[in-house]
Amino acid sequence: MRNINGAVAIVTGAGAGIGRAIALQLASHGAQLALADLNEQGLLETQELLGGRVESRRYVVDVADAPAVEEFAGKVECDFKRASILVNNAGVTLIGNFKEVSLAELEWLVKINFWGVVHGCKFFLPLLGREPEAHIVNMSSLSGLMGFGGQTHYCASKFAIRGFSEALREELLETGIKVTSVYPSHIRTGIASKARVAASADAGQAAAAKKLFSQLNLLSPERAAQEVVQAIVRDKSRLLIGTDARAIDFLQRLLPSKANSIVTAMIRMTIKRLSSASAT
């Protein structure tokens, strides 16, 4: 998408973290913004940071709720008359092994992480299709590149986004709509500290996992947002953000049958060390 200036961009999960940073970065390029999140206070703070530089409106939306997203799309059409960029960023995580996670907890996560992306694409596609050129950004994860023990639910949702985005991109090849799937590694956001812990999960292991995630959150949301916006400008189909994401992607290609066990062993050793340190 050669020119973002004047575009109307929808950003979900815009109340904090990467979503907020992407909104601010899009605004710096002159995009008008439809900001969506369940956290209205977070949306207000994002708007305050925008400082009135561009037109922006906030919408309290649960992306897991199909009728709510359909209504959201209708409101954006009414308010802005058009839409040219869709950033499906809203997401959550959950700590616990598959045997510890209930079906209800798994469904909660998948509804937000995967179905939220599907709902966004489904209901905004007609608006995007009216533009000479438009762009969809779907946020996957490092966990969409490799399966990690203790994250069956999260990996499932992020792998689903990966496959969905790749297939959608092919379906839209003959249109003016481009699709970018994004694979961020460890970003300095609140997703780890706010992670829900499965009701049946071991409290000590969960605390160690949160501590590990917080130590790995190294890349700033602002840096990630810059790369996402540049991917939109350059019509990149795939974006790996951070050294970890590039290393995992390379390792998967180099040693497809061993990559998972190598990385999982390293993670387990680190969590065990952190668990022991917390107990002392």
Phi and psi restraints in degrees (value plus and minus 20) as a CYANA .aco file:
   2 ARG   PHI     -85.7   -45.7
   2 ARG   PSI     -53.6   -13.6
   3 ASN   PHI    -154.2  -114.2
   3 ASN   PSI      95.8   135.8
   4 ILE   PHI    -108.1   -68.1
   4 ILE   PSI     -42.8    -2.8
   5 ASN   PHI     -76.6   -36.6
   5 ASN   PSI     102.6   142.6
   6 GLY   PHI      68.5   108.5
   6 GLY   PSI     -26.7    13.3
   7 ALA   PHI     -88.7   -48.7
   7 ALA   PSI     134.3   174.3
   8 VAL   PHI    -124.5   -84.5
   8 VAL   PSI      96.6   136.6
   9 ALA   PHI    -133.3   -93.3
   9 ALA   PSI     112.0   152.0
  10 ILE   PHI    -120.8   -80.8
  10 ILE   PSI     107.7   147.7
  11 VAL   PHI    -147.5  -107.5
  11 VAL   PSI      97.8   137.8
  12 THR   PHI    -111.3   -71.3
  12 THR   PSI     134.1   174.1
  13 GLY   PHI      46.0    86.0
  13 GLY   PSI      14.1    54.1
  14 ALA   PHI    -105.2   -65.2
  14 ALA   PSI     -18.4    21.6
  15 GLY   PHI    -102.1   -62.1
  15 GLY   PSI     -25.1    14.9
  16 ALA   PHI    -192.1  -152.1
  16 ALA   PSI     154.9   194.9
  17 GLY   PHI      35.3    75.3
  17 GLY   PSI    -159.2  -119.2
  18 ILE   PHI     -83.1   -43.1
  18 ILE   PSI     -59.0   -19.0
  19 GLY   PHI     -78.7   -38.7
  19 GLY   PSI     -66.1   -26.1
  20 ARG   PHI     -82.6   -42.6
  20 ARG   PSI     -65.2   -25.2
  21 ALA   PHI     -82.7   -42.7
  21 ALA   PSI     -58.9   -18.9
  22 ILE   PHI     -84.9   -44.9
  22 ILE   PSI     -62.0   -22.0
  23 ALA   PHI     -79.7   -39.7
  23 ALA   PSI     -66.4   -26.4
  24 LEU   PHI     -83.8   -43.8
  24 LEU   PSI     -59.0   -19.0
  25 GLN   PHI     -88.0   -48.0
  25 GLN   PSI     -61.0   -21.0
  26 LEU   PHI     -83.3   -43.3
  26 LEU   PSI     -59.0   -19.0
  27 ALA   PHI     -82.7   -42.7
  27 ALA   PSI     -56.6   -16.6
  28 SER   PHI     -85.2   -45.2
  28 SER   PSI     -39.1     0.9
  29 HIS   PHI    -116.9   -76.9
  29 HIS   PSI     -15.9    24.1
  30 GLY   PHI      72.1   112.1
  30 GLY   PSI      -5.1    34.9
  31 ALA   PHI    -101.6   -61.6
  31 ALA   PSI     123.2   163.2
  32 GLN   PHI    -101.1   -61.1
  32 GLN   PSI     133.2   173.2
  33 LEU   PHI    -150.7  -110.7
  33 LEU   PSI     112.1   152.1
  34 ALA   PHI    -127.0   -87.0
  34 ALA   PSI      87.2   127.2
  35 LEU   PHI    -119.8   -79.8
  35 LEU   PSI     104.9   144.9
  36 ALA   PHI    -143.5  -103.5
  36 ALA   PSI     120.8   160.8
  37 ASP   PHI    -191.4  -151.4
  37 ASP   PSI     141.4   181.4
  38 LEU   PHI    -100.1   -60.1
  38 LEU   PSI     -41.4    -1.4
  39 ASN   PHI    -113.8   -73.8
  39 ASN   PSI      78.3   118.3
  40 GLU   PHI     -85.6   -45.6
  40 GLU   PSI     -55.9   -15.9
  41 GLN   PHI     -82.0   -42.0
  41 GLN   PSI     -60.6   -20.6
  42 GLY   PHI     -81.9   -41.9
  42 GLY   PSI     -59.5   -19.5
  43 LEU   PHI     -84.3   -44.3
  43 LEU   PSI     -60.9   -20.9
  44 LEU   PHI     -80.9   -40.9
  44 LEU   PSI     -62.0   -22.0
  45 GLU   PHI     -85.2   -45.2
  45 GLU   PSI     -58.8   -18.8
  46 THR   PHI     -83.1   -43.1
  46 THR   PSI     -63.9   -23.9
  47 GLN   PHI     -82.5   -42.5
  47 GLN   PSI     -58.3   -18.3
  48 GLU   PHI     -82.5   -42.5
  48 GLU   PSI     -59.4   -19.4
  49 LEU   PHI     -87.4   -47.4
  49 LEU   PSI     -49.6    -9.6
  50 LEU   PHI     -87.8   -47.8
  50 LEU   PSI     -49.2    -9.2
  51 GLY   PHI      41.4    81.4
  51 GLY   PSI       6.5    46.5
  52 GLY   PHI      52.9    92.9
  52 GLY   PSI      -5.6    34.4
  53 ARG   PHI     -84.4   -44.4
  53 ARG   PSI     -54.9   -14.9
  54 VAL   PHI    -156.5  -116.5
  54 VAL   PSI     144.5   184.5
  55 GLU   PHI     -88.9   -48.9
  55 GLU   PSI     112.2   152.2
  56 SER   PHI    -164.3  -124.3
  56 SER   PSI     126.7   166.7
  57 ARG   PHI    -153.2  -113.2
  57 ARG   PSI     129.4   169.4
  58 ARG   PHI    -132.8   -92.8
  58 ARG   PSI     126.1   166.1
  59 TYR   PHI    -157.6  -117.6
  59 TYR   PSI     103.3   143.3
  60 VAL   PHI    -105.1   -65.1
  60 VAL   PSI      90.3   130.3
  61 VAL   PHI    -157.0  -117.0
  61 VAL   PSI     117.6   157.6
  62 ASP   PHI    -117.3   -77.3
  62 ASP   PSI      86.9   126.9
  63 VAL   PHI     -86.5   -46.5
  63 VAL   PSI     -37.0     3.0
  64 ALA   PHI     -95.0   -55.0
  64 ALA   PSI     -34.3     5.7
  65 ASP   PHI    -119.2   -79.2
  65 ASP   PSI      85.0   125.0
  66 ALA   PHI     -76.8   -36.8
  66 ALA   PSI     -70.0   -30.0
  67 PRO   PHI     -79.7   -39.7
  67 PRO   PSI     -54.8   -14.8
  68 ALA   PHI     -86.3   -46.3
  68 ALA   PSI     -60.2   -20.2
  69 VAL   PHI     -90.3   -50.3
  69 VAL   PSI     -57.3   -17.3
  70 GLU   PHI     -82.0   -42.0
  70 GLU   PSI     -62.3   -22.3
  71 GLU   PHI     -84.9   -44.9
  71 GLU   PSI     -59.9   -19.9
  72 PHE   PHI     -77.7   -37.7
  72 PHE   PSI     -66.3   -26.3
  73 ALA   PHI     -80.9   -40.9
  73 ALA   PSI     -59.4   -19.4
  74 GLY   PHI     -84.7   -44.7
  74 GLY   PSI     -59.9   -19.9
  75 LYS   PHI     -85.6   -45.6
  75 LYS   PSI     -60.8   -20.8
  76 VAL   PHI     -83.2   -43.2
  76 VAL   PSI     -62.5   -22.5
  77 GLU   PHI     -81.7   -41.7
  77 GLU   PSI     -60.7   -20.7
  78 CYS   PHI     -87.9   -47.9
  78 CYS   PSI     -60.9   -20.9
  79 ASP   PHI     -99.4   -59.4
  79 ASP   PSI     -60.2   -20.2
  80 PHE   PHI    -130.5   -90.5
  80 PHE   PSI     -36.3     3.7
  81 LYS   PHI      53.4    93.4
  81 LYS   PSI     -29.0    11.0
  82 ARG   PHI    -182.4  -142.4
  82 ARG   PSI     150.7   190.7
  83 ALA   PHI    -173.4  -133.4
  83 ALA   PSI     115.0   155.0
  84 SER   PHI    -145.9  -105.9
  84 SER   PSI     -37.3     2.7
  85 ILE   PHI    -154.9  -114.9
  85 ILE   PSI     113.2   153.2
  86 LEU   PHI    -144.5  -104.5
  86 LEU   PSI      99.9   139.9
  87 VAL   PHI    -132.6   -92.6
  87 VAL   PSI      84.6   124.6
  88 ASN   PHI    -106.9   -66.9
  88 ASN   PSI      71.6   111.6
  89 ASN   PHI    -132.3   -92.3
  89 ASN   PSI     -43.2    -3.2
  90 ALA   PHI     -76.2   -36.2
  90 ALA   PSI     115.3   155.3
  91 GLY   PHI    -186.1  -146.1
  91 GLY   PSI     139.8   179.8
  92 VAL   PHI    -156.9  -116.9
  92 VAL   PSI     148.1   188.1
  93 THR   PHI    -156.5  -116.5
  93 THR   PSI     147.3   187.3
  94 LEU   PHI    -165.3  -125.3
  94 LEU   PSI     114.3   154.3
  95 ILE   PHI    -121.1   -81.1
  95 ILE   PSI     107.4   147.4
  96 GLY   PHI     132.7   172.7
  96 GLY   PSI     128.2   168.2
  97 ASN   PHI     -93.7   -53.7
  97 ASN   PSI     144.5   184.5
  98 PHE   PHI     -76.3   -36.3
  98 PHE   PSI     -61.6   -21.6
  99 LYS   PHI     -88.6   -48.6
  99 LYS   PSI     -40.8    -0.8
 100 GLU   PHI    -110.1   -70.1
 100 GLU   PSI     -43.6    -3.6
 101 VAL   PHI    -105.8   -65.8
 101 VAL   PSI     107.3   147.3
 102 SER   PHI     -96.0   -56.0
 102 SER   PSI     142.0   182.0
 103 LEU   PHI     -82.9   -42.9
 103 LEU   PSI     -55.6   -15.6
 104 ALA   PHI     -84.6   -44.6
 104 ALA   PSI     -61.2   -21.2
 105 GLU   PHI     -87.1   -47.1
 105 GLU   PSI     -61.2   -21.2
 106 LEU   PHI     -83.7   -43.7
 106 LEU   PSI     -62.4   -22.4
 107 GLU   PHI     -83.9   -43.9
 107 GLU   PSI     -60.1   -20.1
 108 TRP   PHI     -76.3   -36.3
 108 TRP   PSI     -67.8   -27.8
 109 LEU   PHI     -87.4   -47.4
 109 LEU   PSI     -66.7   -26.7
 110 VAL   PHI     -85.6   -45.6
 110 VAL   PSI     -55.1   -15.1
 111 LYS   PHI     -81.7   -41.7
 111 LYS   PSI     -58.9   -18.9
 112 ILE   PHI     -99.2   -59.2
 112 ILE   PSI     -73.6   -33.6
 113 ASN   PHI     -89.0   -49.0
 113 ASN   PSI     -67.0   -27.0
 114 PHE   PHI    -114.5   -74.5
 114 PHE   PSI     -74.2   -34.2
 115 TRP   PHI     -84.7   -44.7
 115 TRP   PSI     -48.2    -8.2
 116 GLY   PHI     -80.2   -40.2
 116 GLY   PSI     -59.5   -19.5
 117 VAL   PHI     -87.2   -47.2
 117 VAL   PSI     -65.6   -25.6
 118 VAL   PHI     -80.3   -40.3
 118 VAL   PSI     -67.1   -27.1
 119 HIS   PHI     -80.0   -40.0
 119 HIS   PSI     -64.6   -24.6
 120 GLY   PHI     -79.1   -39.1
 120 GLY   PSI     -67.5   -27.5
 121 CYS   PHI     -85.5   -45.5
 121 CYS   PSI     -63.1   -23.1
 122 LYS   PHI     -81.4   -41.4
 122 LYS   PSI     -66.6   -26.6
 123 PHE   PHI    -109.6   -69.6
 123 PHE   PSI     -37.8     2.2
 124 PHE   PHI    -119.7   -79.7
 124 PHE   PSI     -32.1     7.9
 125 LEU   PHI     -77.1   -37.1
 125 LEU   PSI     -62.6   -22.6
 126 PRO   PHI     -79.2   -39.2
 126 PRO   PSI     -60.2   -20.2
 127 LEU   PHI     -86.6   -46.6
 127 LEU   PSI     -64.9   -24.9
 128 LEU   PHI     -82.0   -42.0
 128 LEU   PSI     -55.7   -15.7
 129 GLY   PHI     -87.2   -47.2
 129 GLY   PSI     -36.3     3.7
 130 ARG   PHI    -102.3   -62.3
 130 ARG   PSI     -32.5     7.5
 131 GLU   PHI    -105.4   -65.4
 131 GLU   PSI     129.5   169.5
 132 PRO   PHI     -78.9   -38.9
 132 PRO   PSI     -57.3   -17.3
 133 GLU   PHI    -166.8  -126.8
 133 GLU   PSI     122.6   162.6
 134 ALA   PHI    -167.6  -127.6
 134 ALA   PSI     147.9   187.9
 135 HIS   PHI    -166.3  -126.3
 135 HIS   PSI     118.0   158.0
 136 ILE   PHI    -134.8   -94.8
 136 ILE   PSI     111.2   151.2
 137 VAL   PHI    -137.0   -97.0
 137 VAL   PSI     100.6   140.6
 138 ASN   PHI    -132.6   -92.6
 138 ASN   PSI     101.2   141.2
 139 MET   PHI    -105.3   -65.3
 139 MET   PSI      89.0   129.0
 140 SER   PHI    -113.1   -73.1
 140 SER   PSI    -153.1  -113.1
 141 SER   PHI    -192.8  -152.8
 141 SER   PSI     149.3   189.3
 142 LEU   PHI     -73.1   -33.1
 142 LEU   PSI     -53.4   -13.4
 143 SER   PHI     -97.3   -57.3
 143 SER   PSI     -19.3    20.7
 144 GLY   PHI    -117.2   -77.2
 144 GLY   PSI     -21.2    18.8
 145 LEU   PHI    -124.2   -84.2
 145 LEU   PSI     -48.9    -8.9
 146 MET   PHI    -170.1  -130.1
 146 MET   PSI     125.6   165.6
 147 GLY   PHI    -103.3   -63.3
 147 GLY   PSI     108.8   148.8
 148 PHE   PHI    -133.9   -93.9
 148 PHE   PSI     112.6   152.6
 149 GLY   PHI     -77.9   -37.9
 149 GLY   PSI     119.6   159.6
 150 GLY   PHI      67.2   107.2
 150 GLY   PSI     -21.6    18.4
 151 GLN   PHI    -154.4  -114.4
 151 GLN   PSI      15.9    55.9
 152 THR   PHI     -76.9   -36.9
 152 THR   PSI     -64.2   -24.2
 153 HIS   PHI     -85.5   -45.5
 153 HIS   PSI     -68.2   -28.2
 154 TYR   PHI     -86.4   -46.4
 154 TYR   PSI     -65.2   -25.2
 155 CYS   PHI     -81.6   -41.6
 155 CYS   PSI     -60.9   -20.9
 156 ALA   PHI     -78.7   -38.7
 156 ALA   PSI     -64.4   -24.4
 157 SER   PHI     -87.3   -47.3
 157 SER   PSI     -58.2   -18.2
 158 LYS   PHI     -99.1   -59.1
 158 LYS   PSI     -53.1   -13.1
 159 PHE   PHI     -86.1   -46.1
 159 PHE   PSI     -56.5   -16.5
 160 ALA   PHI     -82.7   -42.7
 160 ALA   PSI     -62.0   -22.0
 161 ILE   PHI     -81.4   -41.4
 161 ILE   PSI     -60.9   -20.9
 162 ARG   PHI     -79.8   -39.8
 162 ARG   PSI     -72.0   -32.0
 163 GLY   PHI     -85.0   -45.0
 163 GLY   PSI     -62.1   -22.1
 164 PHE   PHI     -80.3   -40.3
 164 PHE   PSI     -65.9   -25.9
 165 SER   PHI     -85.8   -45.8
 165 SER   PSI     -61.8   -21.8
 166 GLU   PHI     -84.5   -44.5
 166 GLU   PSI     -61.0   -21.0
 167 ALA   PHI     -89.6   -49.6
 167 ALA   PSI     -61.6   -21.6
 168 LEU   PHI     -82.8   -42.8
 168 LEU   PSI     -59.6   -19.6
 169 ARG   PHI     -77.2   -37.2
 169 ARG   PSI     -63.0   -23.0
 170 GLU   PHI     -86.1   -46.1
 170 GLU   PSI     -59.5   -19.5
 171 GLU   PHI     -85.7   -45.7
 171 GLU   PSI     -47.4    -7.4
 172 LEU   PHI    -119.7   -79.7
 172 LEU   PSI      -9.7    30.3
 173 LEU   PHI     -77.2   -37.2
 173 LEU   PSI     -56.8   -16.8
 174 GLU   PHI    -108.7   -68.7
 174 GLU   PSI     -10.9    29.1
 175 THR   PHI    -131.1   -91.1
 175 THR   PSI    -198.6  -158.6
 176 GLY   PHI    -111.0   -71.0
 176 GLY   PSI     -10.4    29.6
 177 ILE   PHI    -120.0   -80.0
 177 ILE   PSI     101.4   141.4
 178 LYS   PHI    -119.9   -79.9
 178 LYS   PSI     134.5   174.5
 179 VAL   PHI    -148.3  -108.3
 179 VAL   PSI     108.8   148.8
 180 THR   PHI    -137.6   -97.6
 180 THR   PSI     107.1   147.1
 181 SER   PHI    -120.8   -80.8
 181 SER   PSI     112.1   152.1
 182 VAL   PHI    -134.2   -94.2
 182 VAL   PSI     116.1   156.1
 183 TYR   PHI    -144.2  -104.2
 183 TYR   PSI      64.0   104.0
 184 PRO   PHI     -97.8   -57.8
 184 PRO   PSI     126.0   166.0
 185 SER   PHI    -109.3   -69.3
 185 SER   PSI    -155.8  -115.8
 186 HIS   PHI    -105.6   -65.6
 186 HIS   PSI      89.7   129.7
 187 ILE   PHI    -125.5   -85.5
 187 ILE   PSI     124.4   164.4
 188 ARG   PHI     -97.4   -57.4
 188 ARG   PSI      61.8   101.8
 189 THR   PHI    -150.0  -110.0
 189 THR   PSI    -197.9  -157.9
 190 GLY   PHI    -111.9   -71.9
 190 GLY   PSI     -13.7    26.3
 191 ILE   PHI     -83.0   -43.0
 191 ILE   PSI     -54.5   -14.5
 192 ALA   PHI     -93.3   -53.3
 192 ALA   PSI     -66.1   -26.1
 193 SER   PHI     -86.6   -46.6
 193 SER   PSI     -49.0    -9.0
 194 LYS   PHI    -112.8   -72.8
 194 LYS   PSI     -17.8    22.2
 195 ALA   PHI     -77.3   -37.3
 195 ALA   PSI     114.0   154.0
 196 ARG   PHI     -94.7   -54.7
 196 ARG   PSI     119.9   159.9
 197 VAL   PHI    -122.0   -82.0
 197 VAL   PSI     109.0   149.0
 198 ALA   PHI     -75.9   -35.9
 198 ALA   PSI     120.8   160.8
 199 ALA   PHI     -77.2   -37.2
 199 ALA   PSI     -51.8   -11.8
 200 SER   PHI    -117.8   -77.8
 200 SER   PSI     -14.4    25.6
 201 ALA   PHI     -94.6   -54.6
 201 ALA   PSI     132.0   172.0
 202 ASP   PHI     -90.8   -50.8
 202 ASP   PSI     104.2   144.2
 203 ALA   PHI     -81.9   -41.9
 203 ALA   PSI     -60.4   -20.4
 204 GLY   PHI     -85.0   -45.0
 204 GLY   PSI     -64.8   -24.8
 205 GLN   PHI     -83.9   -43.9
 205 GLN   PSI     -59.0   -19.0
 206 ALA   PHI     -84.6   -44.6
 206 ALA   PSI     -63.0   -23.0
 207 ALA   PHI     -83.1   -43.1
 207 ALA   PSI     -60.4   -20.4
 208 ALA   PHI     -85.3   -45.3
 208 ALA   PSI     -59.8   -19.8
 209 ALA   PHI     -84.0   -44.0
 209 ALA   PSI     -62.6   -22.6
 210 LYS   PHI     -82.4   -42.4
 210 LYS   PSI     -60.7   -20.7
 211 LYS   PHI     -84.2   -44.2
 211 LYS   PSI     -61.5   -21.5
 212 LEU   PHI     -82.5   -42.5
 212 LEU   PSI     -67.7   -27.7
 213 PHE   PHI     -80.2   -40.2
 213 PHE   PSI     -60.5   -20.5
 214 SER   PHI     -86.1   -46.1
 214 SER   PSI     -53.7   -13.7
 215 GLN   PHI     -93.2   -53.2
 215 GLN   PSI     -45.0    -5.0
 216 LEU   PHI    -110.3   -70.3
 216 LEU   PSI     -30.2     9.8
 217 ASN   PHI     -95.1   -55.1
 217 ASN   PSI      65.1   105.1
 218 LEU   PHI    -124.3   -84.3
 218 LEU   PSI     -53.9   -13.9
 219 LEU   PHI    -104.9   -64.9
 219 LEU   PSI     117.1   157.1
 220 SER   PHI     -95.2   -55.2
 220 SER   PSI     127.7   167.7
 221 PRO   PHI     -78.6   -38.6
 221 PRO   PSI     -54.2   -14.2
 222 GLU   PHI     -84.0   -44.0
 222 GLU   PSI     -61.6   -21.6
 223 ARG   PHI     -85.0   -45.0
 223 ARG   PSI     -63.7   -23.7
 224 ALA   PHI     -81.2   -41.2
 224 ALA   PSI     -62.2   -22.2
 225 ALA   PHI     -83.0   -43.0
 225 ALA   PSI     -60.1   -20.1
 226 GLN   PHI     -79.0   -39.0
 226 GLN   PSI     -62.5   -22.5
 227 GLU   PHI     -88.8   -48.8
 227 GLU   PSI     -56.6   -16.6
 228 VAL   PHI     -84.7   -44.7
 228 VAL   PSI     -65.9   -25.9
 229 VAL   PHI     -86.2   -46.2
 229 VAL   PSI     -57.5   -17.5
 230 GLN   PHI     -85.6   -45.6
 230 GLN   PSI     -53.3   -13.3
 231 ALA   PHI     -85.6   -45.6
 231 ALA   PSI     -55.4   -15.4
 232 ILE   PHI     -85.8   -45.8
 232 ILE   PSI     -67.5   -27.5
 233 VAL   PHI     -80.2   -40.2
 233 VAL   PSI     -58.7   -18.7
 234 ARG   PHI    -114.0   -74.0
 234 ARG   PSI     -17.2    22.8
 235 ASP   PHI      35.6    75.6
 235 ASP   PSI      22.1    62.1
 236 LYS   PHI     -94.1   -54.1
 236 LYS   PSI     117.0   157.0
 237 SER   PHI    -104.1   -64.1
 237 SER   PSI     -40.5    -0.5
 238 ARG   PHI    -167.7  -127.7
 238 ARG   PSI     112.3   152.3
 239 LEU   PHI    -152.2  -112.2
 239 LEU   PSI     100.0   140.0
 240 LEU   PHI    -120.4   -80.4
 240 LEU   PSI     103.8   143.8
 241 ILE   PHI    -132.0   -92.0
 241 ILE   PSI     100.0   140.0
 242 GLY   PHI      79.0   119.0
 242 GLY   PSI     133.6   173.6
 243 THR   PHI     -80.7   -40.7
 243 THR   PSI     -60.4   -20.4
 244 ASP   PHI     -81.0   -41.0
 244 ASP   PSI     -63.8   -23.8
 245 ALA   PHI     -83.9   -43.9
 245 ALA   PSI     -63.0   -23.0
 246 ARG   PHI     -87.2   -47.2
 246 ARG   PSI     -57.7   -17.7
 247 ALA   PHI     -87.8   -47.8
 247 ALA   PSI     -63.9   -23.9
 248 ILE   PHI     -82.2   -42.2
 248 ILE   PSI     -64.2   -24.2
 249 ASP   PHI     -80.5   -40.5
 249 ASP   PSI     -62.7   -22.7
 250 PHE   PHI     -86.9   -46.9
 250 PHE   PSI     -64.6   -24.6
 251 LEU   PHI     -82.9   -42.9
 251 LEU   PSI     -59.1   -19.1
 252 GLN   PHI     -82.0   -42.0
 252 GLN   PSI     -57.4   -17.4
 253 ARG   PHI     -95.7   -55.7
 253 ARG   PSI     -57.1   -17.1
 254 LEU   PHI     -94.9   -54.9
 254 LEU   PSI     -65.0   -25.0
 255 LEU   PHI    -151.6  -111.6
 255 LEU   PSI      49.9    89.9
 256 PRO   PHI     -79.4   -39.4
 256 PRO   PSI     -50.0   -10.0
 257 SER   PHI    -108.9   -68.9
 257 SER   PSI     -31.7     8.3
 258 LYS   PHI    -139.4   -99.4
 258 LYS   PSI     -34.3     5.7
 259 ALA   PHI     -77.2   -37.2
 259 ALA   PSI     -66.1   -26.1
 260 ASN   PHI     -79.3   -39.3
 260 ASN   PSI     -67.3   -27.3
 261 SER   PHI     -86.6   -46.6
 261 SER   PSI     -55.4   -15.4
 262 ILE   PHI     -84.2   -44.2
 262 ILE   PSI     -71.2   -31.2
 263 VAL   PHI     -88.3   -48.3
 263 VAL   PSI     -61.1   -21.1
 264 THR   PHI     -82.6   -42.6
 264 THR   PSI     -60.4   -20.4
 265 ALA   PHI     -82.3   -42.3
 265 ALA   PSI     -60.4   -20.4
 266 MET   PHI     -85.0   -45.0
 266 MET   PSI     -61.3   -21.3
 267 ILE   PHI     -86.6   -46.6
 267 ILE   PSI     -64.0   -24.0
 268 ARG   PHI     -82.3   -42.3
 268 ARG   PSI     -60.0   -20.0
 269 MET   PHI     -82.7   -42.7
 269 MET   PSI     -60.9   -20.9
 270 THR   PHI     -88.3   -48.3
 270 THR   PSI     -64.4   -24.4
 271 ILE   PHI     -83.4   -43.4
 271 ILE   PSI     -60.1   -20.1
 272 LYS   PHI     -82.9   -42.9
 272 LYS   PSI     -61.1   -21.1
 273 ARG   PHI     -84.7   -44.7
 273 ARG   PSI     -62.5   -22.5
 274 LEU   PHI     -88.5   -48.5
 274 LEU   PSI     -55.4   -15.4
 275 SER   PHI     -83.2   -43.2
 275 SER   PSI     -63.1   -23.1
 276 SER   PHI     -85.2   -45.2
 276 SER   PSI     -59.0   -19.0
 277 ALA   PHI     -87.1   -47.1
 277 ALA   PSI     -55.4   -15.4
 278 SER   PHI     -90.3   -50.3
 278 SER   PSI     -49.8    -9.8
 279 ALA   PHI     -97.7   -57.7
 279 ALA   PSI     -40.0     0.0
